Amino acid sequence: MAEPEQAPTSGHQELPQEQRERGPAPDAETVIEIKKLVTHYGERQILFNVDLNVRQGEIVVIMGGSGSGKSTLLNTLLGLLRPTSGTVEILGQDLHHITDIDRTHLRQKLGVAFQGGALFGSMSVLDNIILPLREHTKLDIHTMRIMARLKMQVVNLAGFEDLMPSELSGGMIKRAAFARAIVMDPRILFCDEPSAGLDPIVASTIDDLILNLRDAMGMSIVVVTHELESAFRIADRICVLDKGKLIFDGTVEEVKKSDNERIQNLLNRRTETENLDPDEYLRRLTAAHD
C-alpha cells in the first residue's frame, strides 16, 4: 500500500515563495521559438499564427479553455504533430525540418511528464524510470540503476523502487513520471496537466517539485494546465490560448489585471453567456436554433 504523500525534496534549502526570483536571467538563451505557427486537423484549423518563445530557466504556463488548442500546441512542440506552416525551433533546431537522426538526438534533450503518468503497469517503478536510459544510451545496468535512484531521491520516491504502478497513489504516480522525464537530465521539461485529479495538498507538492527542478537543475519548463492556483504559483509567464489564437503572453500579475473579457472569463470560471444581458442571451439562443 502506498504511503502518505510527502513534500518533495531536491537536496537544497527551500526558499519561501515570496523570496523566489521570478523569471530567467536577463541575458538567458532562447530555447524554444515558435513563429507564425498554423496547425490543422484535416481541414479544420486549430492554431492560428501563434508566436511564442521560452528562455533558459523559465517556467512558461500555457492556459486556455477546452478546445483552445493547448494539446495541439504541446503535441507540435513534441514533434508528434506536424504544423501546416510556421516554424518551431527547439535549442536552435527546426524540429520539423531536420533529419530523423537529428530529431532523435534533439528529443533526448527533452523530458515529458504525461498527464496520467503513462507508466507501464507490468514494470516496477525503477524499471519505468530506467526505460529512457535503456532506449537511448549504452550505459551498463548498474549505472542506469544509480542514475534512476538519484532521480527518485529528487522527487522524494526513494524506497519505492520495487513497487508496481498499481501500488502507488495518484501523487506518487505523477512524481514517478517526473523522475522518468528527468532521468536523462533534459534541458527542457514539458508537463501536461501535472496537478490534474490531485487533492489540493498533493497538487501543492507537485508545484513545489516543478519549482525545485527549475531551481536545482536549471531547466526550462513548459506546463499545460487549467489549474489556476498552480499556474499562478509556478509561472514566470502565462500564455493564454483562445480558439487557437494566443491572446495573452505576460506575467502572473499582468494576466490578473488584464481587461480582456475572455481572459477574465477564464480566470473567474465564467461562461460567455453569464456576461450577457437577458435580451442578448435570448437573441443568441434563438439564432442558434434557427
C-alpha positions in Angstrom: 0.0 0.0 0.0 1.3 3.4 -0.9 2.5 5.7 1.9 1.0 9.1 2.5 2.2 11.9 0.3 5.3 13.9 1.4 6.6 17.2 0.2 9.3 16.5 -2.5 12.9 17.5 -1.7 15.6 18.5 -4.0 18.7 18.5 -1.8 18.8 22.2 -1.3 17.1 24.6 1.1 13.6 25.6 0.1 13.1 29.3 -0.3 9.7 30.9 0.7 7.6 31.6 -2.4 7.9 35.4 -2.0 11.7 35.1 -1.9 12.0 33.2 -5.2 13.2 35.3 -8.1 10.7 35.2 -10.9 11.9 34.7 -14.5 15.1 33.8 -16.2 18.3 35.8 -16.2 18.0 39.0 -18.4 20.5 37.5 -20.9 19.1 34.0 -20.9 19.2 32.0 -24.1 16.0 31.4 -26.0 15.5 27.6 -26.0 12.1 27.5 -27.8 11.0 29.9 -30.5 7.7 29.5 -32.3 6.9 31.8 -35.3 3.6 32.1 -37.1 2.5 28.5 -36.2 -0.5 27.2 -38.1 -1.8 23.7 -37.5 -4.8 21.8 -38.9 -6.5 18.5 -38.1 -7.7 17.6 -41.6 -9.5 20.6 -43.0 -10.1 22.1 -39.5 -7.6 24.8 -38.5 -6.6 24.5 -34.8 -3.8 27.0 -34.3 -3.7 30.5 -35.9 -0.3 32.2 -36.3 1.0 31.5 -32.8 4.2 33.3 -31.8 5.8 32.1 -28.6 9.3 31.8 -27.0 10.7 30.2 -23.9 14.1 31.2 -22.4 16.6 29.1 -20.4 15.5 28.6 -16.8 12.0 29.9 -17.4 8.7 28.3 -16.4 6.0 29.1 -19.0 2.4 28.0 -18.3 0.0 27.6 -21.2 -3.6 28.0 -20.3 -6.9 28.1 -22.1 -10.4 26.6 -22.1 -11.4 23.3 -23.6 -10.8 23.3 -27.4 -8.4 26.3 -27.2 -5.5 24.4 -28.8 -3.4 23.7 -25.7 -2.9 20.0 -26.5 -2.3 20.7 -30.2 0.4 23.2 -29.3 2.0 20.7 -26.9 1.9 17.9 -29.5 3.5 20.2 -32.1 6.3 21.1 -29.6 6.9 17.4 -29.0 7.1 16.7 -32.7 4.1 14.5 -32.6 2.1 16.7 -34.9 3.5 18.5 -38.0 2.4 22.1 -38.5 0.8 23.3 -41.6 3.1 26.3 -41.7 5.3 28.3 -39.4 8.4 27.2 -37.5 9.2 25.5 -34.2 12.8 25.9 -33.2 14.0 24.0 -30.1 17.5 24.5 -28.9 18.3 26.2 -32.2 17.0 23.4 -34.4 13.8 23.5 -36.5 12.1 20.5 -35.1 10.1 19.7 -38.2 12.9 20.3 -40.8 15.8 18.2 -39.5 16.8 14.6 -40.2 15.2 11.8 -38.3 18.6 11.1 -36.6 19.0 14.8 -35.5 15.4 14.8 -34.3 16.1 11.7 -32.2 19.1 13.4 -30.7 17.1 16.5 -30.0 14.4 14.6 -28.2 17.0 13.2 -25.9 17.4 16.7 -24.5 13.7 16.9 -23.8 11.7 15.4 -21.0 7.9 14.8 -20.9 5.7 14.2 -17.8 2.4 13.0 -19.2 -0.9 13.8 -17.7 -1.7 10.3 -16.5 1.9 9.3 -15.7 2.0 6.8 -18.7 3.8 4.3 -16.5 3.9 0.7 -17.8 1.9 -1.4 -15.4 3.9 -4.5 -16.0 7.2 -2.9 -14.9 8.4 -1.8 -11.4 8.8 1.9 -10.7 12.5 1.7 -11.0 12.3 -0.1 -14.4 9.9 2.5 -15.6 12.3 5.3 -14.7 15.3 3.4 -16.3 13.4 3.0 -19.6 14.7 6.1 -21.4 18.3 5.2 -20.4 17.8 1.7 -21.9 16.4 3.1 -25.1 18.8 6.0 -25.7 22.1 5.1 -24.0 24.7 2.3 -23.9 25.3 2.5 -20.1 25.6 -0.6 -18.1 22.6 -1.6 -16.0 24.4 -0.8 -12.7 25.0 2.8 -13.8 21.4 3.1 -15.1 20.1 2.0 -11.7 22.2 4.5 -9.9 21.0 7.3 -12.1 17.4 6.3 -11.7 17.7 6.0 -7.9 19.2 9.5 -7.8 16.2 10.9 -9.7 13.9 9.1 -7.4 15.5 10.9 -4.5 15.0 14.2 -6.3 11.2 13.5 -6.5 11.0 12.0 -3.0 10.3 8.5 -4.0 13.4 6.8 -2.6 12.5 3.4 -1.2 9.7 2.7 -3.6 11.8 1.3 -6.4 10.3 -2.2 -6.4 6.7 -1.3 -6.2 4.4 -1.6 -9.2 2.5 1.4 -10.6 -0.8 -0.1 -9.3 0.6 0.2 -5.8 1.2 3.9 -6.0 -1.1 6.8 -5.1 -2.0 9.4 -7.7 0.6 11.8 -6.5 3.3 9.2 -6.4 2.5 8.2 -10.0 2.9 11.8 -11.0 6.3 12.0 -9.2 7.5 8.8 -10.8 6.6 10.2 -14.2 8.7 13.3 -13.3 11.6 11.1 -12.3 11.4 9.3 -15.7 11.1 12.6 -17.5 14.3 14.0 -15.9 16.4 10.8 -15.8 18.5 12.0 -18.8 18.9 15.5 -17.4 16.9 17.3 -20.1 17.3 20.9 -20.9 13.6 21.4 -21.4 10.8 19.7 -19.5 7.2 19.5 -20.8 4.4 18.9 -18.3 0.8 18.0 -19.3 -1.7 18.8 -16.6 0.7 17.9 -13.8 -1.7 18.5 -10.9 -4.9 17.3 -12.6 -7.0 15.0 -10.4 -5.0 15.6 -7.3 -6.2 17.0 -4.0 -5.0 20.5 -3.1 -2.3 19.3 -0.7 -0.8 16.8 -3.1 -1.1 19.3 -6.0 0.9 21.7 -4.0 3.7 19.2 -3.6 3.8 18.9 -7.4 4.0 22.6 -7.7 7.0 22.6 -5.3 8.6 19.8 -7.3 8.3 21.8 -10.6 9.9 24.9 -8.9 12.6 22.8 -7.3 13.5 21.1 -10.6 13.9 24.5 -12.3 16.0 25.9 -9.4 18.1 22.8 -8.8 18.7 21.7 -12.4 18.3 25.0 -14.3 15.9 23.5 -16.9 13.3 25.4 -18.8 9.8 24.1 -18.1 6.6 24.3 -20.2 3.4 23.5 -18.3 0.0 23.0 -19.9 -2.7 23.3 -17.2 -6.1 24.6 -16.4 -5.4 24.8 -12.7 -5.4 28.5 -11.9 -3.9 28.2 -8.4 -1.0 26.1 -9.7 -0.4 28.3 -12.7 -0.2 31.5 -10.5 2.2 29.8 -8.1 4.8 28.4 -10.6 4.6 30.6 -13.7 7.2 33.1 -14.7 5.0 33.8 -17.7 1.4 32.8 -18.6 0.3 32.3 -22.2 -3.4 32.1 -22.8 -4.8 30.4 -25.9 -8.4 31.1 -27.0 -9.9 29.4 -30.1 -6.4 28.6 -31.4 -5.1 32.1 -31.0 -2.5 33.4 -28.5 -4.4 36.2 -26.8 -2.1 36.9 -23.9 1.6 36.5 -23.0 2.8 38.0 -19.8 3.4 37.7 -16.1 1.1 36.4 -13.4 0.3 39.9 -12.2 -0.3 41.1 -15.8 -2.8 38.4 -16.5 -4.7 39.0 -13.3 -5.0 42.7 -14.3 -5.9 42.0 -17.9 -9.1 43.8 -19.1 -9.6 41.1 -21.8 -13.1 39.8 -21.3 -12.2 36.2 -22.4 -9.3 36.1 -20.1 -11.4 37.3 -17.2 -14.0 34.6 -18.1 -11.2 32.0 -17.8 -9.8 33.3 -14.6 -13.2 33.7 -12.9 -14.6 30.4 -14.4 -17.4 32.2 -16.2 -19.1 31.1 -19.3 -19.6 33.7 -22.1 -23.3 33.8 -21.6 -23.0 34.8 -18.0 -21.8 38.2 -19.1 -24.7 38.8 -21.5 -27.8 40.8 -20.6 -31.1 38.7 -20.8 -32.2 40.1 -24.2 -28.8 39.4 -25.9 -28.7 35.9 -24.4 -32.2 35.1 -25.7 -31.3 36.5 -29.1 -28.2 34.3 -29.4 -30.1 31.3 -28.1 -32.9 31.8 -30.7 -30.3 32.3 -33.5 -28.6 29.1 -32.6 -31.8 27.1 -33.1 -32.9 28.8 -36.3 
